[in-house]
Amino acid sequence: MDRKGHLLWIPPWMTEAFSTGVPVRAPAGPTTLPAVRQVYPPPGDHPDVDLVDCFHADQRPAPAGRPWVLVNMVNSVDGAVAVDGRAGGLSGPADMRLYQVLRGLADVVLVGAGTVRAEGYRTPRTPDGRVAKLRDRRGQAARPRLAVVSGRLDLDPTIGMFSEHDPSDPRPLIYTTTAADPGRRATMEPVAEVVDLGSVEWSPSAMLADLSARGTEVVLCEGGPTLNGQLLAEGLIDEYCLAISPRVVGGSGRADPVEQVAGAPHEFRLDRVLVAEGFLFCRYLAT
């Protein structure tokens, strides 16, 4: 952020580094500093906002017996959630900045196994100094813990989220069932804490109760659509942050950000809309 609270622009060549963790060389050329502006509610004379101030000032009281659940997704103008199987093709510098700001809120980052495989998940980065101070003030760990839902335990123990996590951090959680393959369980137990949530099907409510018992107050769910739908079906989504990318993907076979569930539609209230670099950042709250 600059001294006026403008979002510092992250050049496109850096998005690969964010998604893969592999450093890349900066190309020559000038950069610009686009602002993030609030368009709803009407901002008055000062539309420019600071993402950290904006999202870290929001109240997220944990409901009884479970954490607050925040879902964060990005989709294209025509509803696609990925390009060539990955969400990175829809993202941009402002969206990546918001992604990190929201991670800075969370005690636990929750994700489905399919998204882990598609996106090549790595360990959460240490937040920048300002967010780190806010986390410390709230009594949070230095970095959020990762939690994966995987009924089959079909995960690679050598990917970054398992092999590169800080030894001072707790191991990632994997929520599964007692029916999971014993061989896969034996492969994953050295690199993760495996938690059974049933004999055949896992229960989202039981998972959140377990996280609450571990002191978790805010869960950030990063998808995919099936996991989002399972949480929605049980009324367990408190906040939905949707980034609408200024890209059109086209084609067929696109997945929705949330898999449709019984009882749809579920009502949410629009709380805030921000705009930056052609992206709309919409925050919705459960009614």
C-alpha positions as CSV (number, residue, x, y, z in Angstrom):
1,M,0.0,0.0,0.0
2,D,1.1,3.5,-0.6
3,R,0.6,6.4,1.9
4,K,-2.8,7.2,0.4
5,G,-4.0,3.6,0.9
6,H,-3.8,2.7,-2.8
7,L,-3.3,-0.9,-3.6
8,L,0.2,-1.5,-4.9
9,W,-0.1,-3.1,-8.4
10,I,1.5,-6.5,-8.8
11,P,2.8,-6.9,-12.4
12,P,1.4,-9.9,-14.4
13,W,4.8,-11.7,-14.4
14,M,4.5,-12.1,-10.6
15,T,1.2,-14.1,-10.8
16,E,3.1,-17.2,-11.8
17,A,5.3,-16.9,-8.7
18,F,2.2,-16.6,-6.5
19,S,0.6,-19.7,-7.9
20,T,3.7,-21.9,-8.2
21,G,6.1,-20.5,-5.6
22,V,8.8,-20.5,-8.3
23,P,10.7,-17.1,-8.5
24,V,10.6,-15.5,-11.9
25,R,12.6,-12.7,-13.4
26,A,10.9,-9.3,-13.8
27,P,10.7,-8.0,-17.3
28,A,11.9,-4.5,-18.1
29,G,9.3,-1.7,-18.4
30,P,7.1,0.7,-16.3
31,T,4.5,-0.3,-13.8
32,T,1.3,1.5,-12.7
33,L,-0.5,1.7,-9.4
34,P,-4.3,1.1,-9.8
35,A,-6.6,1.9,-6.9
36,V,-9.2,-0.3,-5.4
37,R,-12.5,1.6,-5.2
38,Q,-15.7,1.0,-3.4
39,V,-18.8,1.3,-5.5
40,Y,-21.4,-0.2,-3.0
41,P,-22.5,1.0,-0.6
42,P,-22.1,4.5,-2.1
43,P,-18.7,5.7,-0.8
44,G,-19.2,9.4,-0.8
45,D,-16.2,11.6,-1.5
46,H,-13.6,9.0,-0.7
47,P,-14.1,5.9,-2.9
48,D,-10.5,4.6,-2.7
49,V,-10.2,1.8,0.0
50,D,-7.4,-0.2,1.6
51,L,-8.1,-3.9,1.3
52,V,-6.5,-4.7,4.7
53,D,-8.5,-2.0,6.5
54,C,-11.7,-3.1,4.6
55,F,-11.6,-6.8,5.3
56,H,-9.8,-7.0,8.6
57,A,-12.2,-4.5,10.2
58,D,-15.2,-6.7,9.4
59,Q,-16.7,-8.6,12.3
60,R,-16.8,-12.4,12.1
61,P,-18.4,-13.8,15.2
62,A,-18.0,-17.6,15.4
63,P,-21.5,-19.2,15.5
64,A,-22.2,-21.6,18.4
65,G,-20.3,-24.8,18.1
66,R,-18.5,-24.0,14.9
67,P,-16.2,-21.4,13.3
68,W,-17.2,-18.6,10.9
69,V,-17.0,-19.9,7.4
70,L,-15.9,-17.6,4.6
71,V,-15.9,-18.9,1.0
72,N,-13.7,-17.1,-1.6
73,M,-14.0,-17.9,-5.3
74,V,-13.2,-16.3,-8.6
75,N,-15.2,-16.8,-11.8
76,S,-15.3,-15.3,-15.3
77,V,-18.0,-13.0,-16.6
78,D,-19.7,-16.1,-18.2
79,G,-19.4,-18.2,-15.0
80,A,-16.3,-20.3,-15.5
81,V,-14.3,-21.1,-12.4
82,A,-11.1,-22.2,-14.2
83,V,-9.1,-22.0,-17.4
84,D,-7.4,-25.3,-18.4
85,G,-8.4,-26.7,-15.0
86,R,-6.9,-23.9,-12.9
87,A,-8.3,-20.7,-11.4
88,G,-5.1,-18.9,-12.0
89,G,-6.1,-18.2,-15.6
90,L,-8.9,-16.0,-14.3
91,S,-6.9,-14.1,-11.7
92,G,-4.9,-10.9,-11.8
93,P,-2.7,-8.8,-9.5
94,A,-5.6,-7.2,-7.6
95,D,-7.4,-10.5,-7.1
96,M,-4.2,-12.1,-5.9
97,R,-3.7,-9.3,-3.4
98,L,-7.3,-9.9,-2.1
99,Y,-6.6,-13.6,-2.0
100,Q,-3.6,-13.0,0.4
101,V,-5.6,-10.5,2.5
102,L,-8.4,-13.0,3.0
103,R,-5.9,-15.7,3.9
104,G,-4.5,-13.3,6.5
105,L,-7.9,-13.4,8.2
106,A,-8.1,-17.2,8.6
107,D,-7.1,-19.7,11.3
108,V,-7.7,-22.5,8.8
109,V,-7.7,-22.6,5.0
110,L,-10.1,-25.4,3.9
111,V,-10.0,-26.9,0.4
112,G,-11.2,-30.0,-1.4
113,A,-8.8,-32.6,-2.7
114,G,-9.7,-32.0,-6.3
115,T,-8.7,-28.4,-6.0
116,V,-5.4,-29.4,-4.2
117,R,-4.5,-31.6,-7.2
118,A,-5.5,-29.1,-9.8
119,E,-3.9,-26.1,-8.3
120,G,-0.8,-27.7,-6.8
121,Y,-1.3,-26.3,-3.3
122,R,1.6,-25.0,-1.3
123,T,2.0,-23.9,2.3
124,P,0.4,-20.5,3.1
125,R,2.9,-17.7,2.9
126,T,3.8,-15.7,6.0
127,P,1.5,-12.5,5.8
128,D,3.1,-9.1,5.2
129,G,4.2,-7.2,8.3
130,R,1.0,-5.3,8.7
131,V,-1.3,-8.3,8.5
132,A,1.1,-10.3,10.7
133,K,0.7,-7.6,13.4
134,L,-3.1,-7.9,13.1
135,R,-2.9,-11.7,13.4
136,D,-0.7,-11.4,16.5
137,R,-3.1,-8.9,18.1
138,R,-6.0,-11.3,17.6
139,G,-4.0,-14.2,19.1
140,Q,-3.7,-16.1,15.8
141,A,-0.8,-18.3,14.6
142,A,1.7,-16.7,12.3
143,R,0.2,-18.6,9.3
144,P,-3.2,-20.3,8.7
145,R,-3.3,-24.1,8.9
146,L,-4.3,-26.0,5.8
147,A,-7.2,-28.5,5.9
148,V,-8.2,-30.8,3.1
149,V,-11.4,-32.9,2.5
150,S,-10.5,-36.1,0.8
151,G,-12.8,-39.2,1.0
152,R,-10.3,-41.4,-0.9
153,L,-7.1,-39.9,0.4
154,D,-6.0,-39.5,-3.3
155,L,-3.3,-37.0,-2.5
156,D,0.4,-36.7,-3.3
157,P,2.5,-36.5,-0.1
158,T,5.4,-34.8,-2.0
159,I,3.5,-31.7,-3.1
160,G,4.4,-28.4,-1.4
161,M,1.6,-28.2,1.1
162,F,2.9,-31.4,2.8
163,S,6.6,-31.4,2.0
164,E,7.4,-27.7,2.5
165,H,5.5,-26.6,5.5
166,D,7.3,-24.8,8.3
167,P,8.4,-27.3,11.0
168,S,7.1,-24.9,13.7
169,D,3.6,-25.1,12.2
170,P,1.1,-28.0,12.8
171,R,0.8,-30.5,10.0
172,P,-2.0,-30.1,7.5
173,L,-5.3,-31.7,8.4
174,I,-7.0,-34.2,6.1
175,Y,-10.7,-35.0,6.8
176,T,-11.7,-38.4,5.5
177,T,-13.7,-41.5,6.5
178,T,-12.8,-44.8,8.0
179,A,-13.6,-46.4,4.5
180,A,-10.5,-44.7,3.0
181,D,-7.9,-47.0,1.5
182,P,-5.5,-48.2,4.3
183,G,-2.5,-48.0,2.0
184,R,-3.2,-44.3,1.1
185,R,-3.8,-43.6,4.8
186,A,-0.4,-45.0,5.6
187,T,1.2,-42.8,2.9
188,M,-0.4,-39.6,4.2
189,E,-0.2,-40.0,8.0
190,P,3.6,-39.1,8.1
191,V,2.9,-35.7,6.5
192,A,-0.6,-34.8,7.8
193,E,-3.0,-35.3,10.6
194,V,-5.7,-37.6,9.3
195,V,-9.2,-37.2,10.9
196,D,-12.1,-39.6,10.3
197,L,-15.5,-38.1,10.0
198,G,-17.7,-41.1,9.5
199,S,-17.7,-44.7,8.1
200,V,-19.0,-43.9,4.6
201,E,-19.6,-40.2,4.1
202,W,-17.9,-37.2,5.8
203,S,-20.0,-34.7,7.6
204,P,-19.4,-30.9,7.1
205,S,-20.9,-30.2,10.5
206,A,-18.7,-32.7,12.2
207,M,-15.6,-31.2,10.5
208,L,-16.5,-27.7,11.7
209,A,-17.1,-29.0,15.2
210,D,-13.7,-30.6,15.2
211,L,-12.1,-27.4,14.0
212,S,-13.9,-25.4,16.6
213,A,-12.6,-27.8,19.3
214,R,-9.1,-27.0,18.1
215,G,-9.7,-23.3,18.7
216,T,-10.5,-22.3,15.1
217,E,-12.7,-19.2,14.8
218,V,-12.4,-18.3,11.1
219,V,-12.3,-20.8,8.2
220,L,-11.5,-19.7,4.7
221,C,-12.9,-22.2,2.2
222,E,-11.2,-22.0,-1.3
223,G,-13.4,-24.6,-3.0
224,G,-14.0,-26.4,-5.2
225,P,-17.6,-26.2,-6.1
226,T,-18.5,-29.6,-4.6
227,L,-17.1,-28.7,-1.2
228,N,-18.8,-25.3,-1.4
229,G,-22.1,-27.0,-2.2
230,Q,-21.8,-29.4,0.7
231,L,-21.3,-26.5,3.1
232,L,-24.2,-24.6,1.5
233,A,-26.5,-27.5,1.8
234,E,-26.1,-27.5,5.6
235,G,-26.4,-23.7,5.9
236,L,-22.7,-23.4,6.9
237,I,-21.6,-20.5,4.8
238,D,-21.6,-17.2,6.7
239,E,-19.7,-15.0,4.1
240,Y,-19.2,-15.4,0.4
241,C,-16.5,-13.3,-1.4
242,L,-16.9,-13.6,-5.1
243,A,-14.3,-12.0,-7.5
244,I,-15.8,-11.6,-11.0
245,S,-12.9,-11.6,-13.5
246,P,-13.1,-9.4,-16.6
247,R,-12.6,-12.5,-18.8
248,V,-14.9,-14.6,-20.9
249,V,-13.9,-18.2,-21.2
250,G,-16.6,-19.7,-23.5
251,G,-16.9,-23.4,-24.4
252,S,-18.9,-26.0,-22.6
253,G,-18.5,-28.2,-19.5
254,R,-17.9,-25.3,-17.1
255,A,-18.3,-25.8,-13.4
256,D,-20.3,-23.4,-11.2
257,P,-18.6,-21.8,-8.2
258,V,-21.0,-23.7,-5.9
259,E,-22.5,-27.0,-6.9
260,Q,-26.3,-26.8,-6.8
261,V,-27.9,-28.4,-3.7
262,A,-31.4,-29.2,-2.5
263,G,-33.3,-26.2,-1.3
264,A,-31.6,-23.8,-3.7
265,P,-31.6,-20.9,-3.9
266,H,-30.2,-19.8,-0.6
267,E,-30.5,-16.2,0.3
268,F,-27.5,-13.9,0.9
269,R,-27.3,-10.2,1.4
270,L,-24.9,-8.0,-0.7
271,D,-22.7,-6.2,1.8
272,R,-20.0,-4.5,-0.3
273,V,-18.7,-4.2,-3.9
274,L,-15.2,-3.1,-4.7
275,V,-13.6,-2.6,-8.2
276,A,-10.0,-2.8,-9.4
277,E,-8.4,-3.6,-12.7
278,G,-11.8,-4.5,-14.2
279,F,-12.5,-7.0,-11.4
280,L,-15.6,-6.8,-9.2
281,F,-15.1,-8.0,-5.6
282,C,-18.4,-8.8,-4.1
283,R,-18.9,-9.6,-0.4
284,Y,-22.1,-11.4,0.6
285,L,-23.4,-12.3,4.0
286,A,-25.8,-15.0,4.9
287,T,-29.2,-13.7,5.9
